[in-house]
């Protein structure tokens, strides 16, 4: 395994930093306070062609791998945009993977080019209020009536639904009591988000103010049959195909936040003078920052190990889960250390590190909890009895 980025990958990383340069910490601090989707940032990423980094070239994408997409997402978060920047484009990087893999040629032609060009935005409609991570138990129902499905139900924690034009929606087409396995009977749709039938209500939250999170109330939403992805009843299988790359991208994003926090804390420790000496001379400051560096580096190695396995078509579920777990834990510690290094100023918005902590917390919780990751590794890697 090569532990160094190639010259092309280094150039990609620098290009992302250059694209993000106008959107500095001050920009994201104001977005955090005032809210509002960062449309100018989104269009800058689209203009650079980055929205299609991992999509096939024949649809306007760059045709690169999850490794390059992870480099990109880590760099975006590391510039100081944290999850506000990363989440603005995250769905467009991995979310339509089921369409790429299982969609028809007509569906790909219809869905991918406008998304890559930044003309459309998509949201991801899976999670429900009463099912959480137990996706097989979701209750949103899609009943076929001729050449369309009629969908009713609820979804929650749906990012960017306030601005999205389309939704990748998972719904049950066969009742749970009529299937042999709970994973059967779920179908996947990629369709226009028709707000005549979908009430989108924003959820106020502790961070990432500029990228909305929402609850969706769906009532009689008609979806054409031609918007169903793949076969009816196999939607859960299709969604699984995108979970590993999502975890890898999430790992890159949260690691990027950790490095941003470490960079700010280190700079402050060099400049802040107390008792006639910079606080960075004190081992009580040095050692926690050194630990942060070591833990972030270790998490980064696991993330790119998982990305390389995925890009080579090899199993990577445990590595992807471990990368997300290690990245989130290391990043939260780095953000906390950055706040403590700043002392009282760490609590002030103008120093940005409190925002980093609030946004890193998202990826400790989502898209899968640390507890369920550990349960999965215990079962799949260590061979211990399944506990859930």
KOLLUM-523596 format. One line per 2 residues: number of its first residue (from 0); their letters; for each residue x, y, z of C-alpha. Coordinates in pm, 1 decimal. Each point is the difference from the previous one (the first is absolute). Layout:
NUM	A	X/Y/Z  ...
//
This chain:
0	XX	0.0/0.0/0.0  125.4/348.3/-89.2
2	XX	-34.2/235.1/296.1  77.1/311.2/-205.4
4	XX	-234.4/192.4/-226.5  103.6/-4.5/-364.0
6	XX	100.4/329.7/-167.1  -344.0/4.1/-166.3
8	XX	-173.8/-46.6/334.0  212.3/273.9/159.0
10	XX	-94.3/229.3/-288.4  -367.5/-84.8/53.8
12	XX	29.5/83.8/370.3  165.2/333.6/-77.4
14	XX	-263.5/80.8/-262.3  -271.7/-50.3/261.2
16	XX	179.9/228.1/243.1  24.2/261.9/-274.5
18	XX	-370.9/-33.7/-85.6  -95.9/34.2/366.6
20	XX	236.5/290.2/72.6  -265.0/273.6/-45.0
22	XX	-223.1/-183.8/249.6  208.8/42.7/311.9
24	XX	-76.6/-38.8/371.1  -166.2/340.5/11.8
26	XX	-236.3/-100.5/-281.8  -101.1/-319.1/182.5
28	XX	-30.7/176.5/336.1  -252.7/240.5/-150.8
30	XX	-184.5/-290.5/-162.5  -7.2/-172.9/337.9
32	XX	-158.1/306.3/156.8  -232.6/112.3/-278.9
34	XX	-85.7/-330.1/-170.3  -94.8/-31.8/-364.3
36	XX	133.6/-258.7/-241.4  347.8/89.5/-137.5
38	XX	-107.5/19.6/-363.1  311.2/192.3/-108.4
40	XX	226.3/-266.4/151.3  -204.8/-277.3/-160.3
42	XX	24.1/162.8/-340.7  376.2/49.9/38.4
44	XX	39.6/-372.8/62.5  -227.3/-77.0/-296.3
46	XX	185.9/243.0/-227.2  324.6/-179.4/80.4
48	XX	-159.5/-327.3/-109.9  41.5/-149.2/346.7
50	XX	-358.8/-113.8/52.5  60.0/-281.9/-246.0
52	XX	338.1/-107.1/135.1  -105.9/-364.0/46.3
54	XX	-258.1/-16.3/-279.0  59.1/-157.5/-344.2
56	XX	160.2/218.7/-264.2  -272.1/-70.1/-258.8
58	XX	-246.0/197.9/215.7  235.0/292.4/61.1
60	XX	178.3/-134.9/305.7  371.3/-39.9/64.5
62	XX	-14.9/-378.3/31.6  230.1/-4.6/303.7
64	XX	-24.8/-224.9/302.9  -119.9/29.3/357.7
66	XX	363.3/61.4/96.7  1.8/324.5/-198.9
68	XX	-348.8/90.7/122.3  118.3/-47.1/359.5
70	XX	304.0/219.7/-64.9  -238.8/263.2/-130.6
72	XX	-244.5/-18.3/290.7  277.3/3.5/259.7
74	XX	148.2/309.8/-162.9  -338.4/175.2/-11.7
76	XX	-55.8/-57.5/372.3  362.4/83.3/83.7
78	XX	-22.7/347.6/-153.6  -220.4/102.4/293.2
80	XX	-336.8/-64.9/-159.6  -33.3/-315.1/210.9
82	XX	-334.7/-176.8/-44.4  -177.4/309.8/-131.4
84	XX	221.5/-15.3/-307.9  23.6/-378.4/-23.4
86	XX	-373.6/-61.8/41.4  -83.1/255.3/-267.8
88	XX	150.2/-234.6/-260.8  23.4/-337.6/177.9
90	XX	-322.4/-151.6/-136.2  95.8/79.5/-355.7
92	XX	331.3/-184.5/32.2  -121.4/-341.9/115.7
94	XX	-379.5/17.7/19.4  -86.8/-98.6/-355.5
96	XX	230.7/-300.6/1.9  -307.2/-230.8/-14.9
98	XX	-110.8/179.9/-316.8  345.9/-45.2/-152.9
100	XX	10.3/-370.4/87.6  -364.5/-106.9/-40.1
102	XX	-169.4/271.0/-206.9  -89.8/-28.0/-366.2
104	XX	191.4/195.3/-260.9  -296.0/236.5/-34.5
106	XX	-4.4/60.3/377.0  372.3/70.8/7.4
108	XX	-23.9/243.5/-289.5  -290.6/173.8/168.5
110	XX	142.7/13.9/352.9  376.9/31.5/-9.0
112	XX	102.8/282.3/-241.4  -220.8/272.5/156.5
114	XX	115.2/-103.2/347.9  365.9/17.4/-102.6
116	XX	-52.3/341.6/-159.6  -159.3/131.8/318.7
118	XX	-335.8/59.5/-168.8  -178.0/-243.2/232.8
120	XX	45.2/-99.2/361.7  -98.9/-325.5/163.5
122	XX	-89.8/-109.6/351.4  2.0/-348.4/152.5
124	XX	-333.9/-124.1/138.6  55.7/-312.3/209.3
126	XX	-7.3/65.0/377.1  -335.1/4.7/181.2
128	XX	-101.0/132.0/343.6  -81.7/-336.5/155.3
130	XX	250.1/-232.0/-167.9  338.9/170.1/32.2
132	XX	270.4/-232.6/-130.5  -242.7/-293.0/-23.6
134	XX	-71.2/78.9/-364.9  -186.4/-323.2/-74.2
136	XX	-280.3/116.2/229.8  -75.9/324.4/-181.3
138	XX	-368.3/63.7/-59.3  -12.6/251.0/-287.6
140	XX	-221.9/-180.0/-248.7  7.5/8.3/-380.6
142	XX	-304.3/-162.7/-163.1  1.1/-57.3/-372.9
144	XX	-296.2/133.3/-190.9  45.6/-57.6/-371.2
146	XX	299.6/191.8/-130.1  82.4/169.7/327.6
148	XX	51.8/-60.1/371.4  -187.5/194.5/267.1
150	XX	224.8/64.7/299.5  -97.2/101.5/352.2
152	XX	202.1/8.9/320.9  262.9/197.0/190.6
154	XX	374.2/49.3/-24.4  232.1/178.2/241.4
156	XX	349.1/151.3/4.1  -13.4/59.4/-373.1
158	XX	283.4/238.5/-86.8  -42.0/276.3/-264.0
160	XX	-370.0/-74.8/-56.2  -72.8/374.3/18.8
162	XX	199.5/57.3/-319.0  -0.8/-343.0/-168.6
164	XX	-177.1/-46.6/-331.0  8.9/-382.8/17.3
166	XX	-8.7/-275.3/258.3  139.8/-352.1/16.8
168	XX	-281.8/-164.8/192.2  -26.9/-341.5/162.0
170	XX	-354.1/-127.8/63.4  -171.3/-329.6/68.3
172	XX	-186.7/-139.4/-300.8  -85.6/-335.2/160.3
174	XX	-127.3/-4.8/360.6  242.3/-142.4/254.9
176	XX	-234.7/-287.4/88.1  -3.1/-113.7/-363.7
178	XX	375.3/-45.6/-54.3  228.1/-287.4/98.4
180	XX	275.0/229.5/128.1  -28.2/356.6/137.4
182	XX	255.4/118.7/-256.0  -241.8/-89.0/-280.1
184	XX	-289.6/211.3/-124.2  177.0/336.9/11.5
186	XX	32.9/197.6/-323.9  219.7/291.6/-96.5
188	XX	-107.9/303.6/-201.1  182.4/301.9/-137.9
190	XX	-256.0/264.2/-81.4  -82.2/367.6/6.4
192	XX	-86.6/123.7/349.8  -355.9/123.0/-51.6
194	XX	-82.0/233.0/288.1  -370.4/-18.7/-83.1
196	XX	9.1/-340.6/168.1  305.5/29.4/227.5
198	XX	-1.9/239.9/294.4  362.4/83.5/87.6
200	XX	50.3/129.8/355.3  343.4/111.0/114.2
202	XX	146.6/-130.4/327.1  192.3/258.4/204.0
204	XX	328.0/-146.9/124.1  325.4/74.6/180.5
206	XX	221.7/35.3/-304.2  24.4/3.3/-379.3
208	XX	-263.9/272.0/-14.7  50.8/76.2/-367.3
210	XX	-74.5/-355.7/-113.4  -355.5/-79.4/98.5
212	XX	-121.4/-319.7/166.1  -367.6/-82.5/-36.2
214	XX	-297.2/-217.3/76.0  -206.5/-93.6/-305.3
216	XX	-373.5/-66.5/12.6  -97.0/-186.9/-317.5
218	XX	-366.9/-23.2/-95.5  -113.5/-163.0/-325.0
220	XX	324.0/80.3/-182.9  -27.0/-140.6/-358.9
222	XX	325.9/-140.2/-139.5  17.2/-129.4/-360.1
224	XX	101.5/-363.3/-39.0  289.2/112.1/-219.8
226	XX	150.3/171.6/307.1  41.1/-330.9/183.7
228	XX	362.8/-108.4/14.4  51.3/-366.7/-84.9
230	XX	-248.6/-267.8/93.1  -292.0/44.7/233.8
232	XX	74.4/-135.2/347.4  381.7/15.1/-21.7
234	XX	51.0/356.2/121.0  166.7/-98.0/327.0
236	XX	263.4/-193.1/-193.7  61.4/301.7/-222.2
238	XX	33.2/238.2/295.0  259.3/-227.8/160.8
240	XX	220.1/47.8/-305.1  53.5/362.7/97.2
242	XX	55.0/-42.5/372.5  368.4/-87.7/-1.2
244	XX	105.8/293.7/-219.2  -215.1/229.8/213.2
246	XX	177.0/-108.9/317.5  337.4/52.5/-166.9
248	XX	-94.3/349.9/-115.5  -131.6/80.0/348.1
250	XX	330.6/-113.9/147.3  187.3/234.3/-231.4
252	XX	-226.4/290.7/88.3  26.3/-38.0/376.5
254	XX	376.4/-54.5/-19.0  20.9/324.1/-198.0
256	XX	-180.4/182.1/282.1  243.6/-149.7/249.9
258	XX	300.3/123.0/-196.4  -158.1/346.1/-30.5
260	XX	-42.1/12.0/377.9  354.2/-123.1/56.9
262	XX	138.8/262.0/-237.4  -178.0/282.8/180.6
264	XX	95.2/-128.9/345.1  365.7/-36.3/-98.2
266	XX	13.1/351.2/-144.8  -161.2/143.4/313.5
268	XX	240.2/-190.9/226.6  294.9/157.9/-182.9
270	XX	-139.4/353.1/25.6  -167.5/14.5/340.5
272	XX	240.9/123.8/268.1  -71.8/-60.0/368.9
274	XX	257.1/45.3/279.3  241.7/141.8/-258.2
276	XX	9.8/-313.6/-214.9  -215.6/-147.3/-279.0
278	XX	-238.5/-257.8/140.4  123.6/-243.0/-265.8
280	XX	319.5/-41.4/206.4  -202.2/-173.8/269.6
282	XX	-21.4/-378.9/-25.4  -355.2/20.6/132.1
284	XX	-83.4/171.1/-329.1  245.4/-187.5/-222.3
286	XX	-87.6/-356.8/91.6  -376.7/11.9/-65.4
288	XX	64.7/162.9/-339.3  260.2/-263.0/-86.6
290	XX	-246.5/-274.0/94.8  -261.8/162.7/-223.7
292	XX	243.0/-7.7/-293.2  81.9/-365.5/55.0
294	XX	-364.9/-104.8/31.1  -109.6/198.9/-305.3
296	XX	283.8/-147.9/-204.9  -98.5/-352.9/105.6
298	XX	-365.5/63.1/-87.0  104.0/143.4/-335.5
300	XX	198.8/-312.4/-83.5  -304.8/-216.4/72.0
302	XX	-221.9/225.4/-212.0  223.9/-23.6/-305.7
304	XX	53.4/-369.8/57.3  -377.7/-44.9/-17.6
306	XX	-21.8/224.7/-307.0  269.7/-196.4/-179.1
308	XX	-172.8/-330.1/76.0  -329.6/138.4/-134.7
310	XX	163.7/132.7/-316.4  157.6/-342.0/-61.3
312	XX	-335.7/-174.1/36.0  93.9/-172.6/324.3
314	XX	-208.1/-38.8/319.3  44.7/306.7/217.9
316	XX	-297.6/12.4/236.5  196.0/-40.0/321.8
318	XX	272.7/238.2/-112.3  -255.8/262.2/-108.6
320	XX	-178.0/-26.6/334.8  328.1/13.6/191.3
322	XX	112.0/305.9/-197.1  -318.7/186.2/82.4
324	XX	25.9/-101.0/368.1  369.4/88.0/39.0
326	XX	-36.5/322.5/-196.4  -290.4/127.5/208.3
328	XX	163.0/-88.8/332.1  332.2/159.4/-98.5
330	XX	-169.6/311.4/-137.3  -218.5/58.3/305.8
332	XX	310.2/-23.9/220.8  191.3/237.8/-225.9
334	XX	-283.6/253.9/6.4  -31.2/-22.3/377.6
336	XX	375.3/41.7/38.8  -10.4/301.5/-231.9
338	XX	-262.0/165.1/218.6  198.4/-71.9/316.7
340	XX	318.2/129.2/-163.7  -176.5/327.9/-73.7
342	XX	-129.8/18.2/357.4  -293.8/235.1/35.2
344	XX	45.4/120.1/-356.7  -74.9/-352.1/-118.2
346	XX	-359.2/63.9/101.7  -18.2/309.4/-222.1
348	XX	-134.2/-32.2/-352.2  272.0/220.5/-148.7
350	XX	260.4/-269.9/62.8  -208.7/-260.8/-186.7
352	XX	101.8/-308.1/198.7  -331.6/-20.9/188.7
354	XX	-170.5/-24.2/-339.9  232.8/-279.8/-102.7
356	XX	-98.7/-198.5/309.1  -371.5/47.6/-61.3
358	XX	31.5/-110.1/-360.9  233.6/-293.9/67.4
360	XX	-261.8/-133.7/242.5  -228.3/-69.3/-296.3
362	XX	230.7/-272.9/-124.7  34.0/-159.7/339.1
364	XX	-375.6/-59.9/-15.0  -71.7/-49.0/-371.9
366	XX	-36.3/-174.5/-237.6  51.5/-284.6/245.0
368	XX	63.6/18.9/374.7  338.5/-97.1/150.6
370	XX	-176.2/-267.3/204.0  -146.3/-175.2/-303.1
372	XX	337.3/17.5/-175.6  162.6/-177.1/293.8
374	XX	-277.3/-261.1/4.3  52.6/-60.6/-370.9
376	XX	377.9/-37.1/29.6  -40.1/-228.8/300.0
378	XX	-226.1/-226.5/-205.4  154.8/19.2/-347.0
380	XX	368.3/16.8/91.2  30.0/-162.1/341.4
382	XX	-270.7/-261.4/-53.8  -192.2/87.2/315.2
384	XX	-376.2/-69.4/21.9  -224.2/259.2/-162.5
386	XX	-128.8/239.3/265.2  -269.2/192.3/-188.5
//
